[in-house]
Amino acid sequence: MNPPAPIEAATTELSKILFPSDDSAIFAALDGASAPKLVQNLYQHRPEHCCLYPGQLNADMATVAPYLVRLEPGTEFTQLVLKEGWGAHWGIFLASQSDLRTLRDHLREFHKVELPDQRTVIFRYYDPRVLRIFLPVCNQAELTMFFGPIQTFIVEGELPESGSLFRFAGEALKSEAFQLKKPQ
């Protein structure tokens, strides 16, 4: 029997990190602007999902909007996200005991932020390059608000074979880095 290819081995390792044997569900907040054909894949594979932008969107906006998706271990959609999306900035992963609707309502609170100069901008927290910089600079109150019903955020690192788990236990942010087998 041949050993698994590096990308498959990394995907298997990532699956073990995302789907430990506890009772938390795993979700992905995926960026339609970064994930090619995301909306098509959602309709084709039919995972439980919802748009993170409220209201009815026109077709152009719907293709670049962020989506919250419940991931199930071993499904085609989950494998697609892990294999193609990890290292390509498709989005972030989160563990929660809440349902999709509760998480959607919580995450929708953070799409727009006001800057010190009173300008309102879109906050792309679902981009792993943004979240891995944002969380470590938050104070306790900000972390409490941002984590809400979320136990863990899992984000890719600067290199595709690295990542971090961020947890907040009410007092301080805990960050745990991990390494995957390097794709060749």
VOBA-1610 file (N, C-alpha, C; in pm, whole numbers, padded with zeros to 5 digits, always signed):
BEGIN
Met+00084-00119+00000Met+00000+00000+00000Met+00088+00124+00000Asn+00062+00214-00090Asn+00141+00337-00101Asn+00100+00436+00007Pro+00197+00517+00058Pro+00160+00621+00153Pro+00074+00727+00084Pro-00011+00797+00160Pro-00095+00899+00097Pro-00011+01012+00039Ala-00063+01073-00067Ala+00004+01189-00126Ala+00009+01300-00022Pro+00109+01392-00032Pro+00124+01497+00070Pro-00002+01580+00092Ile-00071+01620-00017Ile-00190+01704+00000Ile-00301+01625+00070Glu-00313+01495+00038Glu-00413+01411+00104Glu-00377+01390+00251Ala-00248+01371+00279Ala-00204+01355+00418Ala-00233+01481+00498Ala-00206+01598+00438Ala-00233+01725+00507Ala-00383+01741+00530Thr-00465+01703+00432Thr-00611+01712+00446Thr-00659+01619+00557Thr-00601+01500+00565Thr-00637+01406+00671Thr-00598+01462+00807Glu-00480+01519+00818Glu-00436+01581+00944Glu-00530+01695+00984Leu-00565+01778+00887Leu-00653+01891+00914Leu-00790+01843+00959Ser-00840+01736+00899Ser-00968+01678+00941Ser-00963+01635+01087Lys-00852+01576+01128Lys-00838+01532+01269Lys-00836+01652+01364Ile-00779+01763+01320Ile-00776+01884+01403Ile-00917+01944+01412Leu-00986+01949+01298Leu-01119+02010+01295Leu-01226+01925+01361Phe-01213+01795+01349Phe-01319+01706+01397Phe-01269+01613+01508Pro-01230+01672+01623Pro-01195+01585+01735Pro-01323+01517+01785Ser-01311+01431+01879Ser-01429+01352+01920Ser-01517+01421+02023Asp-01516+01554+02028Asp-01608+01620+02122Asp-01741+01651+02053Asp-01832+01715+02124Asp-01966+01736+02068Asp-01986+01873+02003Ser-01880+01947+01978Ser-01893+02075+01909Ser-01910+02052+01759Ala-01996+02131+01699Ala-02010+02127+01553Ala-01901+02216+01493Ile-01863+02184+01370Ile-01762+02262+01300Ile-01830+02336+01186Phe-01801+02463+01179Phe-01856+02550+01075Phe-01740+02618+01003Ala-01767+02664+00883Ala-01671+02746+00809Ala-01742+02873+00767Ala-01675+02985+00786Ala-01721+03112+00730Ala-01636+03131+00605Leu-01699+03110+00488Leu-01627+03108+00361Leu-01656+03235+00281Asp-01552+03288+00219Asp-01559+03412+00145Asp-01583+03383-00003Gly-01700+03418-00054Gly-01731+03396-00195Gly-01636+03467-00289Ala-01574+03576-00242Ala-01479+03648-00326Ala-01346+03573-00339Ser-01316+03484-00245Ser-01191+03408-00248Ser-01208+03264-00293Ala-01327+03208-00272Ala-01353+03067-00303Ala-01422+03056-00439Pro-01350+03011-00540Pro-01411+03000-00673Pro-01534+02908-00673Lys-01639+02953-00736Lys-01762+02876-00752Lys-01823+02830-00618Leu-01806+02911-00514Leu-01860+02873-00384Leu-02011+02851-00390Val-02084+02946-00445Val-02230+02934-00449Val-02271+02810-00527Gln-02206+02784-00640Gln-02236+02663-00718Gln-02212+02537-00635Asn-02100+02535-00562Asn-02069+02418-00479Asn-02168+02401-00364Leu-02215+02511-00309Leu-02315+02502-00202Leu-02444+02440-00256Tyr-02487+02481-00374Tyr-02609+02425-00433Tyr-02589+02281-00479Gln-02471+02249-00526Gln-02444+02113-00573Gln-02437+02014-00457His-02364+02048-00352His-02340+01955-00241His-02442+01967-00128Arg-02509+02078-00121Arg-02618+02103-00026Arg-02583+02086+00123Pro-02470+02140+00167Pro-02448+02140+00313Pro-02541+02242+00376Glu-02564+02230+00505Glu-02644+02331+00576Glu-02563+02461+00570His-02625+02568+00518His-02552+02694+00502His-02648+02812+00500Cys-02590+02930+00514Cys-02665+03055+00499Cys-02567+03167+00466Cys-02620+03268+00403Cys-02539+03385+00370Cys-02520+03468+00497Leu-02401+03521+00515Leu-02376+03605+00632Leu-02419+03750+00609Tyr-02452+03785+00486Tyr-02509+03918+00461Tyr-02661+03905+00470Pro-02727+03998+00536Pro-02873+03990+00548Pro-02943+04035+00420Gly-03067+03993+00407Gly-03151+04040+00298Gly-03130+03965+00168Gln-03206+04008+00068Gln-03199+03951-00066Gln-03085+04017-00141Leu-02991+03939-00192Leu-02876+03993-00264Leu-02893+03974-00413Asn-02842+04070-00491Asn-02842+04048-00636Asn-02739+03939-00667Ala-02745+03883-00786Ala-02661+03769-00822Ala-02512+03800-00810Asp-02471+03919-00852Asp-02329+03955-00844Asp-02281+03960-00699Met-02361+04017-00612Met-02323+04026-00471Met-02327+03887-00406Ala-02423+03806-00442Ala-02435+03672-00383Ala-02312+03586-00411Thr-02248+03605-00526Thr-02132+03523-00558Thr-02007+03562-00480Val-02001+03684-00429Val-01883+03728-00353Val-01910+03745-00203Ala-02032+03717-00161Ala-02068+03730-00020Ala-02007+03619+00064Pro-01995+03640+00195Pro-01950+03533+00284Pro-02067+03442+00322Tyr-02037+03314+00340Tyr-02138+03214+00377Tyr-02091+03136+00499Leu-02185+03106+00586Leu-02159+03020+00701Leu-02208+02881+00663Val-02121+02782+00678Val-02152+02646+00635Val-02120+02549+00749Arg-02213+02460+00777Arg-02185+02354+00873Arg-02111+02244+00799Leu-01994+02208+00849Leu-01913+02103+00786Leu-01937+01970+00855Glu-01950+01867+00775Glu-01965+01731+00827Glu-01842+01653+00786Pro-01783+01576+00878Pro-01662+01502+00844Pro-01685+01404+00728Gly-01590+01400+00636Gly-01593+01303+00529Gly-01681+01335+00410Thr-01758+01443+00414Thr-01845+01473+00300Thr-01762+01534+00186Glu-01817+01527+00065Glu-01747+01582-00051Glu-01722+01732-00034Phe-01822+01803+00018Phe-01805+01947+00034Phe-01694+01978+00135Thr-01693+01909+00247Thr-01589+01932+00348Thr-01452+01901+00289Gln-01440+01790+00216Gln-01312+01755+00156Gln-01267+01860+00054Leu-01362+01913-00023Leu-01331+02020-00118Leu-01276+02143-00046Val-01341+02184+00061Val-01299+02302+00136Val-01160+02281+00196Leu-01135+02163+00253Leu-01005+02137+00315Leu-00894+02126+00211Lys-00922+02058+00102Lys-00819+02035+00000Lys-00790+02161-00082Glu-00894+02231-00124Glu-00876+02345-00212Glu-00866+02479-00137Gly-00935+02489-00024Gly-00947+02617+00045Gly-00840+02647+00147Trp-00787+02541+00213Trp-00684+02564+00313Trp-00558+02614+00243Gly-00506+02726+00287Gly-00388+02786+00226Gly-00422+02880+00111Ala-00550+02885+00074Ala-00593+02973-00035Ala-00685+03084+00016His-00694+03100+00149His-00767+03209+00213His-00918+03205+00186Trp-00973+03085+00174Trp-01117+03074+00149Trp-01200+03120+00268Gly-01146+03104+00389Gly-01224+03142+00505Gly-01164+03091+00634Ile-01247+03093+00737Ile-01205+03050+00870Ile-01296+02936+00915Phe-01251+02863+01015Phe-01329+02755+01072Phe-01359+02789+01217Leu-01471+02740+01267Leu-01504+02764+01406Leu-01579+02646+01465Ala-01556+02624+01592Ala-01624+02517+01665Ala-01723+02582+01761Ser-01843+02528+01763Ser-01948+02583+01849Ser-02051+02475+01878Gln-02115+02488+01992Gln-02226+02399+02025Gln-02359+02462+01984Ser-02353+02579+01925Ser-02474+02648+01880Ser-02514+02600+01741Asp-02636+02634+01702Asp-02683+02597+01569Asp-02644+02705+01468Leu-02668+02675+01341Leu-02630+02763+01232Leu-02694+02901+01245Arg-02821+02906+01276Arg-02892+03034+01285Arg-02837+03123+01397Thr-02808+03063+01513Thr-02751+03139+01624Thr-02616+03197+01586Leu-02534+03116+01521Leu-02402+03164+01478Leu-02414+03272+01370Arg-02506+03251+01277Arg-02529+03353+01173Arg-02565+03487+01236Asp-02660+03485+01328Asp-02702+03609+01394Asp-02586+03674+01468His-02505+03592+01534His-02390+03645+01608His-02288+03707+01512Leu-02251+03635+01408Leu-02147+03683+01317Leu-02190+03804+01235Arg-02319+03816+01210Arg-02368+03932+01133Arg-02344+04063+01206Glu-02324+04058+01335Glu-02299+04180+01412Glu-02165+04246+01378Phe-02076+04173+01311Phe-01939+04221+01295Phe-01901+04259+01152His-01996+04265+01061His-01962+04296+00922His-01920+04440+00900Lys-01975+04529+00975Lys-01940+04670+00960Lys-01882+04720+01091Val-01773+04793+01079Val-01710+04852+01196Val-01685+04999+01170Glu-01684+05074+01277Glu-01657+05218+01265Glu-01513+05244+01304Leu-01443+05313+01217Leu-01304+05349+01242Leu-01298+05472+01332Pro-01182+05499+01391Pro-01170+05617+01478Pro-01212+05748+01411Asp-01199+05756+01278Asp-01238+05879+01208Asp-01387+05878+01169Gln-01465+05790+01227Gln-01610+05776+01207Gln-01650+05717+01071Arg-01555+05671+00991Arg-01591+05602+00867Arg-01634+05460+00901Thr-01736+05412+00831Thr-01782+05274+00847Thr-01726+05191+00732Val-01665+05078+00766Val-01604+04991+00665Val-01649+04847+00688Ile-01634+04766+00585Ile-01662+04623+00593Ile-01545+04558+00668Phe-01576+04475+00765Phe-01474+04403+00842Phe-01472+04259+00792Arg-01367+04222+00725Arg-01356+04090+00664Arg-01292+03990+00761Tyr-01353+03973+00876Tyr-01303+03882+00979Tyr-01296+03738+00929Tyr-01373+03704+00826Tyr-01376+03568+00773Tyr-01257+03540+00681Asp-01169+03636+00662Asp-01043+03615+00591Asp-00940+03575+00696Pro-00879+03456+00685Pro-00785+03412+00789Pro-00668+03507+00808Arg-00630+03579+00703Arg-00519+03674+00716Arg-00557+03791+00805Val-00685+03822+00812Val-00735+03930+00898Val-00753+03878+01040Leu-00821+03764+01055Leu-00855+03713+01188Leu-00733+03679+01272Arg-00629+03622+01209Arg-00512+03583+01288Arg-00433+03704+01339Ile-00456+03821+01279Ile-00394+03945+01327Ile-00486+04015+01426Phe-00616+04010+01401Phe-00715+04080+01483Phe-00726+04021+01624Leu-00744+03890+01636Leu-00771+03831+01768Leu-00663+03862+01872Pro-00534+03848+01841Pro-00432+03873+01943Pro-00425+04017+01995Val-00484+04114+01925Val-00478+04252+01972Val-00606+04296+02044Cys-00702+04206+02055Cys-00828+04239+02124Cys-00811+04237+02275Asn-00887+04323+02342Asn-00889+04318+02488Asn-00995+04217+02533Gln-01005+04198+02663Gln-01096+04097+02717Gln-01242+04122+02677Ala-01287+04245+02684Ala-01426+04277+02648Ala-01451+04249+02499Glu-01355+04285+02414Glu-01370+04261+02271Glu-01373+04111+02240Leu-01287+04036+02308Leu-01285+03890+02289Leu-01416+03827+02335Thr-01467+03872+02448Thr-01594+03820+02499Thr-01704+03844+02396Met-01709+03963+02341Met-01812+03997+02242Met-01791+03917+02113Phe-01668+03911+02064Phe-01643+03848+01935Phe-01661+03696+01941Phe-01612+03632+02046Phe-01627+03487+02056Phe-01773+03448+02078Gly-01844+03518+02166Gly-01984+03485+02191Gly-02004+03335+02208Pro-02085+03270+02120Pro-02111+03126+02133Pro-02005+03036+02068Ile-01893+03094+02030Ile-01787+03018+01961Ile-01681+02975+02061Gln-01647+02847+02060Gln-01543+02797+02150Gln-01403+02813+02090Thr-01391+02788+01958Thr-01260+02787+01894Thr-01269+02843+01752Phe-01171+02924+01717Phe-01150+02964+01578Phe-01027+02889+01529Ile-01033+02834+01409Ile-00921+02764+01348Ile-00889+02837+01218Val-00765+02884+01205Val-00727+02961+01086Val-00596+02909+01030Glu-00584+02921+00898Glu-00459+02884+00834Glu-00353+02985+00872Gly-00228+02942+00866Gly-00116+03031+00895Gly-00068+03101+00770Glu+00043+03170+00783Glu+00101+03239+00667Glu+00145+03139+00561Leu+00187+03021+00604Leu+00224+02913+00513Leu+00113+02809+00515Pro+00085+02744+00402Pro-00026+02648+00395Pro-00015+02530+00490Glu+00108+02497+00532Glu+00124+02384+00622Glu+00114+02423+00770Ser+00074+02546+00797Ser+00062+02589+00936Ser-00078+02645+00964Gly-00110+02649+01091Gly-00238+02705+01131Gly-00238+02732+01280Ser-00347+02791+01327Ser-00362+02822+01469Ser-00503+02797+01515Leu-00515+02751+01638Leu-00643+02741+01707Leu-00646+02853+01810Phe-00753+02931+01811Phe-00769+03039+01907Phe-00888+03005+01996Arg-00863+03009+02127Arg-00968+02983+02225Arg-00970+03099+02324Phe-01088+03126+02378Phe-01102+03231+02479Phe-01179+03174+02596Ala-01116+03172+02711Ala-01177+03112+02829Ala-01228+03216+02927Gly-01254+03338+02880Gly-01309+03441+02966Gly-01207+03536+03026Glu-01081+03497+03024Glu-00978+03584+03080Glu-00873+03624+02978Ala-00828+03528+02900Ala-00722+03556+02803Ala-00738+03469+02680Leu-00688+03519+02569Leu-00688+03444+02444Leu-00578+03338+02452Lys-00612+03217+02416Lys-00514+03108+02409Lys-00494+03076+02262Ser-00371+03075+02218Ser-00337+03046+02079Ser-00248+02922+02076Glu-00285+02827+01989Glu-00208+02705+01975Glu-00177+02685+01827Ala-00049+02693+01793Ala-00007+02674+01655Ala+00003+02526+01625Phe-00019+02490+01498Phe+00000+02351+01456Phe+00063+02348+01317Gln+00124+02236+01286Gln+00190+02214+01157Gln+00127+02095+01088Leu+00111+02105+00958Leu+00063+01996+00874Leu+00179+01948+00789Lys+00165+01830+00731Lys+00268+01784+00637Lys+00275+01883+00522Lys+00393+01916+00481Lys+00413+02015+00375Lys+00374+01957+00239Pro+00278+02022+00167Pro+00244+01975+00033Pro+00364+01989-00061Gln+00375+01895-00156Gln+00486+01902-00252Gln+00435+01939-00388
//
